[in-house]
Amino acid sequence: MSSQIPEPPPAVGVRLRWPEIPARVRAAVEGWLGSGVIEAESQPTGFTPGMAARLKTASGHRVFVKAIGPEPNSIGPAIHRTEAAKVAALKAIPTRGEMSAKRTCG
């Protein structure tokens, strides 16, 4: 008996680019970051509409940001909130390097 893992569905959602999201949303993100965005590499595909981009700020920080509104997919914001909660929970799990350092350093 073979236990093959099925192929995931293709990530074919159409995403907005950073300059295409409303100015008030870009301003809110820059306010949260504490610095203006000087470089944006939009991520064009994914499973949900909205915007996903890797941003670089004037202060040199790099972040990955996603933004979505209730249209065209009314459950999109809930999907993003659930994803954010899961990512936040992952921060509590030590990385391989952290676990190795604990074994080495005590």
C-alpha positions as CSV (number, residue, x, y, z in Angstrom):
1,M,0.0,0.0,0.0
2,S,1.4,3.4,-1.0
3,S,1.0,6.4,1.2
4,Q,1.5,9.2,-1.3
5,I,0.8,12.7,-0.2
6,P,-1.7,14.4,-2.6
7,E,-0.5,17.5,-4.5
8,P,-1.8,20.7,-2.9
9,P,-4.1,22.9,-5.0
10,P,-2.3,25.5,-7.1
11,A,-2.0,29.0,-5.6
12,V,-3.9,30.9,-8.2
13,G,-5.4,33.8,-6.4
14,V,-4.9,37.2,-8.0
15,R,-3.2,39.6,-5.7
16,L,-2.9,43.4,-5.7
17,R,0.5,45.0,-5.7
18,W,1.6,47.3,-2.9
19,P,1.0,50.5,-4.9
20,E,-2.5,49.3,-5.8
21,I,-3.9,49.1,-2.2
22,P,-5.6,52.2,-0.8
23,A,-3.3,55.0,0.3
24,R,-4.9,55.0,3.8
25,V,-3.9,51.3,4.2
26,R,-0.3,51.9,3.0
27,A,-0.2,54.8,5.5
28,A,-1.5,52.6,8.3
29,V,1.2,50.0,7.5
30,E,3.9,52.6,7.5
31,G,2.7,54.0,10.8
32,W,2.7,50.5,12.3
33,L,6.3,50.0,11.0
34,G,7.4,53.4,12.2
35,S,9.1,54.2,8.9
36,G,8.2,54.8,5.2
37,V,8.4,51.9,2.7
38,I,11.2,52.4,0.2
39,E,11.0,49.1,-1.6
40,A,8.1,46.6,-2.1
41,E,8.3,43.2,-3.8
42,S,4.7,42.1,-4.3
43,Q,3.9,38.4,-4.1
44,P,1.6,37.9,-7.1
45,T,0.0,34.6,-6.3
46,G,-1.6,32.9,-3.3
47,F,-4.8,31.4,-2.1
48,T,-6.6,34.6,-1.2
49,P,-7.1,37.9,-2.9
50,G,-5.7,41.0,-1.4
51,M,-2.1,42.1,-1.1
52,A,1.1,40.3,0.0
53,A,4.5,41.9,-0.2
54,R,7.9,41.9,1.2
55,L,8.7,45.5,2.2
56,K,11.9,47.3,3.1
57,T,11.6,50.5,5.2
58,A,13.7,53.6,5.2
59,S,15.0,52.5,8.6
60,G,16.3,49.3,7.0
61,H,13.8,46.8,8.4
62,R,12.3,44.1,6.2
63,V,8.9,42.7,6.8
64,F,6.3,40.5,5.1
65,V,2.9,42.1,5.0
66,K,-0.6,40.9,3.9
67,A,-3.7,43.0,3.6
68,I,-7.2,42.1,2.6
69,G,-10.7,43.6,2.6
70,P,-14.1,42.1,2.6
71,E,-14.4,42.1,-1.2
72,P,-14.4,40.0,-3.4
73,N,-14.2,37.3,-0.7
74,S,-16.1,38.2,2.5
75,I,-14.3,35.5,4.5
76,G,-10.8,36.8,3.5
77,P,-10.3,38.9,6.6
78,A,-11.2,36.0,8.9
79,I,-8.8,33.7,7.0
80,H,-6.0,36.3,7.5
81,R,-6.7,36.7,11.2
82,T,-6.6,32.9,11.7
83,E,-3.3,32.8,9.8
84,A,-1.8,35.6,11.9
85,A,-2.8,33.8,15.1
86,K,-1.2,30.6,13.9
87,V,2.0,32.4,13.0
88,A,2.1,34.2,16.4
89,A,1.8,30.8,18.1
90,L,4.7,29.4,16.1
91,K,7.0,32.1,17.6
92,A,6.7,30.2,20.9
93,I,8.3,27.1,19.3
94,P,12.1,27.2,19.4
95,T,14.0,26.9,16.1
96,R,16.5,24.2,15.5
97,G,19.3,26.7,16.1
98,E,17.8,27.8,19.4
99,M,17.4,24.2,20.6
100,S,21.0,23.4,19.5
101,A,22.3,26.5,21.5
102,K,20.4,25.4,24.6
103,R,21.9,21.9,24.4
104,T,25.4,23.4,23.8
105,C,25.2,26.3,26.3
106,G,23.2,24.6,29.0
